[in-house]
């Protein structure tokens, strides 16, 4: 039986690691696609830490522009 060179073994290890990494990325992408939350959601504590108050959570209605009587 032929003896395997060190470089061939290392090359196979690199290829296996690369294939494993690609498989993990595919799996993560599938999990994100199945996730119904739509991404990360900030908690109330997170919002408070960012400087948002509970009163600021509801968006305000924009004021109507002044009419010029036309």
Backbone bond lengths (Angstrom), bond angles and torsions (degrees), N, CA, C in turn:
res aa  C-N    CA-C-N  psi(-1)  N-CA   C-N-CA  omega(-1)  CA-C   N-CA-C  phi
1 X - - - 1.446 - - 1.528 108.94 -
2 X 1.305 115.62 138.55 1.463 120.31 -177.05 1.517 110.97 -74.84
3 X 1.295 114.29 143.30 1.445 119.61 179.25 1.522 109.88 -82.59
4 X 1.327 117.78 136.44 1.464 121.76 -177.19 1.517 109.28 -85.12
5 X 1.314 114.99 138.11 1.463 118.84 179.21 1.525 109.59 -78.87
6 X 1.287 115.30 155.78 1.466 121.60 -178.50 1.527 111.04 -62.89
7 X 1.333 116.56 -39.11 1.467 118.90 -178.22 1.525 111.62 -66.63
8 X 1.311 117.86 -35.31 1.463 120.77 178.84 1.522 110.28 -66.38
9 X 1.316 116.41 -39.56 1.468 120.62 178.90 1.525 109.89 -65.14
10 X 1.317 116.85 -44.67 1.458 120.96 179.61 1.529 111.21 -63.90
11 X 1.341 115.67 -39.05 1.461 119.27 178.93 1.529 110.67 -62.89
12 X 1.324 116.91 -43.96 1.465 120.28 178.91 1.520 110.87 -63.38
13 X 1.327 116.95 -38.81 1.460 120.33 178.23 1.529 111.15 -64.03
14 X 1.342 116.79 -41.96 1.467 120.43 178.22 1.519 110.88 -63.27
15 X 1.337 116.29 -43.19 1.464 120.26 179.80 1.527 111.50 -64.23
16 X 1.321 116.72 -39.85 1.461 120.60 179.48 1.532 110.30 -66.08
17 X 1.326 116.20 -41.56 1.458 120.54 179.37 1.526 110.65 -64.99
18 X 1.334 116.44 -40.46 1.461 120.94 178.94 1.528 110.81 -64.52
19 X 1.317 117.60 -42.16 1.466 121.77 178.93 1.528 110.52 -65.78
20 X 1.328 116.65 -38.98 1.469 120.54 178.87 1.529 110.63 -65.42
21 X 1.322 116.65 -40.63 1.455 120.71 179.33 1.529 110.61 -64.54
22 X 1.325 117.24 -41.67 1.464 120.92 178.37 1.529 110.68 -63.84
23 X 1.333 116.89 -39.66 1.462 120.57 179.02 1.531 110.61 -64.83
24 X 1.329 116.90 -39.21 1.459 120.36 178.24 1.531 110.79 -64.78
25 X 1.342 116.70 -40.53 1.459 120.12 178.13 1.525 111.08 -63.04
26 X 1.331 116.79 -42.27 1.464 120.06 178.33 1.521 110.84 -61.36
27 X 1.332 115.53 -42.55 1.465 120.40 -179.65 1.529 111.03 -63.87
28 X 1.328 116.99 -43.70 1.462 120.67 178.47 1.525 110.88 -63.42
29 X 1.350 116.99 -40.15 1.455 120.62 179.70 1.522 110.40 -63.55
30 X 1.334 117.44 -40.38 1.460 120.88 177.92 1.524 111.17 -64.75
31 X 1.333 116.77 -40.93 1.460 120.34 179.15 1.523 110.98 -64.16
32 X 1.335 116.93 -39.69 1.468 119.90 178.82 1.521 110.61 -66.90
33 X 1.328 117.58 -36.81 1.462 121.02 179.78 1.528 110.42 -67.28
34 X 1.327 117.64 -33.49 1.454 121.77 -179.71 1.520 112.49 -80.31
35 X 1.322 117.42 -17.48 1.460 121.83 -177.23 1.518 109.74 -69.50
36 X 1.321 117.32 127.41 1.459 121.93 -177.18 1.527 112.86 -89.40
37 X 1.315 117.86 -8.58 1.462 119.18 -174.55 1.523 112.05 -74.29
38 X 1.302 119.06 -20.09 1.456 120.98 179.21 1.517 112.95 80.88
39 X 1.285 118.91 19.40 1.450 121.57 178.35 1.513 111.76 114.07
40 X 1.312 115.25 -164.22 1.448 119.56 -177.95 1.522 110.26 -76.03
41 X 1.316 115.33 142.06 1.456 121.60 178.79 1.523 107.85 -123.03
42 X 1.325 116.06 132.05 1.454 120.51 -179.27 1.526 109.88 -80.30
43 X 1.311 115.96 139.09 1.459 120.98 176.44 1.527 108.65 -83.18
44 X 1.340 116.57 171.81 1.463 120.50 177.92 1.522 110.91 -60.91
45 X 1.341 116.84 -37.27 1.462 120.23 178.19 1.524 110.60 -64.49
46 X 1.338 116.31 -38.92 1.461 119.99 177.63 1.520 110.60 -63.14
47 X 1.342 115.98 -44.69 1.461 119.99 -179.43 1.522 111.38 -63.35
48 X 1.330 116.55 -40.61 1.459 120.47 177.40 1.522 109.93 -62.47
49 X 1.314 116.41 -40.30 1.462 120.75 178.05 1.520 112.63 -64.26
50 X 1.332 117.20 -29.91 1.458 121.28 178.62 1.520 112.14 -83.57
51 X 1.337 117.36 -5.97 1.456 120.57 177.09 1.520 113.84 99.81
52 X 1.321 118.48 11.17 1.458 121.19 177.24 1.525 108.95 -93.05
53 X 1.324 115.42 137.16 1.455 120.69 175.77 1.513 108.73 -97.28
54 X 1.329 116.30 165.78 1.459 120.20 178.11 1.522 110.75 -64.11
55 X 1.309 117.66 -30.89 1.462 120.99 179.80 1.524 111.21 -68.03
56 X 1.309 117.38 -25.10 1.454 121.49 -177.68 1.522 112.69 -86.21
57 X 1.324 118.30 -5.20 1.458 120.31 -176.52 1.520 112.03 -65.23
58 X 1.339 118.20 -40.50 1.460 121.17 -179.94 1.525 108.73 -82.56
59 X 1.335 117.27 127.72 1.468 118.56 -179.81 1.522 110.21 -69.34
60 X 1.328 115.83 142.03 1.454 120.75 -179.75 1.521 109.36 -80.70
61 X 1.341 115.08 150.99 1.454 119.44 177.20 1.522 108.39 -78.45
62 X 1.329 116.74 134.66 1.478 117.86 179.69 1.522 109.88 -70.18
63 X 1.330 115.21 146.44 1.446 120.60 179.61 1.524 109.69 -75.22
64 X 1.307 116.13 148.08 1.463 120.77 178.49 1.523 108.03 -72.31
65 X 1.323 116.96 141.32 1.477 118.93 177.96 1.520 109.91 -67.37
66 X 1.322 118.08 149.08 1.466 120.70 -179.15 1.528 110.21 -64.26
67 X 1.326 114.97 139.81 1.472 118.99 178.32 1.519 109.69 -86.94
68 X 1.318 115.44 143.96 1.464 120.58 -177.34 1.515 111.31 -102.16
69 X 1.321 118.43 7.70 1.452 121.81 176.18 1.514 113.89 74.71
70 X 1.257 119.69 27.49 1.460 121.66 -179.32 1.469 111.21 -86.68
